[in-house]
Amino acid sequence: MNSMSRYYDCDPCSKHEFEPCKKKIEKFCPTIIKCSSPGSVTIPAATVAGTTFPLTSLTLDTSRLEDPCIKLEFASNLVAAVAFTGTLNFQIFRQCGNQLTPVPIGPAYTFNLVALLSSQTFSFFVCDCNSCFSNDCCTYTVIATVTSAVTVGTLSINNATLGAIATCGPCC
């Protein structure tokens, strides 16, 4: 390595005195990593369609990030003591500042359980890179919604955790 190797993408002979290099050095973007506390909920037998269960949530302050992009990762353990049959939708919702209602982030993930009698893991991730609330704290919540007509048996959703990795995104 020679003394010029630090200028690998800048022209040291340029008349602009390394302006492109200065801009790259001056721009700093922190990365935020945050995890929720594990949550747990039990879905009782004969639960009807449309019933919702909040599983876990975390609050994230992205005010120090320019055009933030957030990767949200959800993981849980589904445990049935009595054979469980039913369909659940899992979705992440965001609520920032003075918003009255939470906004869904990404698609709903459908999990169809047919006579589950043991345990099974369930996880997914979504990215939230289109937030207009970069100067605000936002709370992200994972909600499970029963979508089958009625459930059979009981299901415990254990160790439901939500993790977030946030950093600066590409400028608009």
C-alpha positions in Angstrom: 0.0 0.0 0.0 1.4 3.4 -0.9 0.8 6.9 0.4 -1.7 7.6 -2.4 -4.0 4.5 -1.6 -6.2 6.6 0.7 -7.4 8.5 -2.5 -8.6 5.3 -4.2 -11.8 7.0 -5.5 -10.6 10.6 -5.6 -8.2 12.2 -8.0 -5.3 13.7 -5.9 -4.3 15.8 -9.0 -7.6 17.4 -9.3 -7.9 21.2 -9.3 -10.8 21.0 -6.9 -8.5 20.0 -4.0 -10.2 16.7 -3.1 -13.7 18.2 -2.8 -15.3 14.8 -3.6 -13.2 13.3 -0.8 -14.2 16.0 1.7 -17.9 15.4 1.1 -17.5 11.7 1.7 -15.6 12.2 4.9 -18.0 14.8 6.3 -21.1 12.7 5.7 -21.7 10.5 8.8 -24.7 8.3 9.3 -25.2 6.5 12.6 -26.9 3.0 12.7 -29.5 2.2 15.4 -30.1 -1.3 16.6 -33.0 -1.9 19.0 -34.9 -5.0 20.2 -38.2 -5.3 21.9 -38.9 -7.2 25.1 -40.3 -10.7 24.4 -44.0 -10.9 24.5 -46.4 -13.8 24.9 -50.1 -14.2 24.2 -52.6 -17.2 24.2 -55.3 -17.4 21.5 -58.2 -19.3 23.2 -60.4 -21.9 21.5 -63.4 -20.6 19.5 -61.8 -17.2 18.7 -63.7 -15.6 15.9 -62.4 -13.9 12.7 -61.2 -10.3 13.2 -60.0 -10.7 16.7 -56.6 -9.0 17.1 -53.8 -9.7 19.6 -50.9 -7.3 20.0 -47.7 -9.4 20.3 -44.8 -7.0 20.9 -43.7 -3.5 20.2 -40.7 -1.1 20.2 -40.3 2.6 20.0 -37.6 4.0 17.7 -36.2 7.5 17.5 -34.8 8.2 14.0 -34.5 12.0 14.4 -30.7 11.7 13.9 -31.0 9.8 10.6 -31.3 11.4 7.2 -34.1 9.8 5.1 -34.1 6.7 7.5 -34.5 3.1 6.2 -35.5 0.6 8.9 -35.4 -3.2 8.7 -37.8 -4.8 11.1 -37.5 -8.5 12.0 -40.1 -10.4 13.9 -39.6 -13.9 15.4 -41.8 -16.1 17.6 -42.5 -19.6 18.8 -46.0 -21.0 18.2 -47.0 -23.6 20.7 -50.2 -25.7 20.8 -50.9 -27.8 23.9 -54.2 -28.9 22.3 -54.3 -29.4 18.6 -54.9 -25.9 17.1 -56.5 -25.2 13.7 -56.9 -21.7 12.4 -55.5 -19.0 10.2 -53.6 -16.0 11.5 -52.3 -12.8 9.8 -49.2 -11.2 11.3 -48.5 -7.6 10.4 -46.3 -4.7 11.6 -47.9 -1.3 12.2 -46.2 2.0 12.7 -47.6 4.9 14.7 -45.7 8.2 14.9 -46.1 11.5 16.8 -49.6 12.8 16.4 -51.0 10.0 14.2 -54.4 8.9 15.4 -54.3 5.4 13.8 -51.4 3.0 13.1 -50.3 2.5 9.5 -49.5 -1.0 8.2 -45.9 -1.6 7.1 -45.4 -4.2 4.4 -47.7 -7.0 3.7 -49.6 -9.2 6.1 -48.0 -12.6 6.6 -50.5 -15.4 6.7 -49.9 -18.5 8.8 -52.3 -21.4 8.3 -52.2 -23.9 11.1 -53.9 -27.3 10.6 -53.9 -29.5 13.7 -50.6 -28.1 15.1 -49.9 -30.2 18.2 -46.4 -29.2 19.1 -44.3 -26.1 18.5 -43.1 -24.3 15.4 -41.1 -21.1 14.8 -42.5 -18.2 12.7 -40.5 -15.2 11.5 -40.5 -12.5 8.8 -38.9 -9.2 8.1 -40.1 -6.0 6.3 -38.3 -2.7 5.4 -39.8 0.7 6.2 -37.9 3.1 3.9 -40.7 5.5 3.0 -41.3 7.2 6.3 -42.1 10.9 6.3 -41.6 11.0 10.1 -37.8 11.1 10.2 -37.8 13.8 13.0 -40.1 11.8 15.3 -40.3 8.8 17.5 -42.3 5.9 16.0 -43.8 2.9 17.7 -43.8 -0.3 15.7 -46.2 -3.0 16.9 -46.8 -6.6 15.6 -50.4 -7.6 15.6 -51.8 -11.1 15.1 -55.3 -11.2 13.6 -57.5 -14.3 13.4 -58.8 -14.7 9.8 -60.4 -18.1 9.9 -64.1 -18.3 10.8 -63.3 -19.7 14.2 -60.3 -21.3 15.8 -60.2 -24.9 17.3 -57.9 -25.5 20.3 -55.6 -23.0 22.0 -52.4 -21.5 20.6 -49.6 -19.7 22.6 -47.4 -17.3 20.7 -44.3 -17.2 22.9 -41.1 -15.2 22.8 -42.5 -12.8 20.3 -39.7 -10.3 19.6 -39.3 -7.4 17.2 -35.8 -6.1 16.2 -35.0 -3.0 14.2 -31.9 -1.9 12.4 -32.1 1.7 11.1 -29.7 3.8 9.1 -29.7 6.6 6.5 -31.3 5.7 3.2 -30.7 7.1 -0.2 -31.7 10.8 -0.5 -34.9 11.5 -2.4 
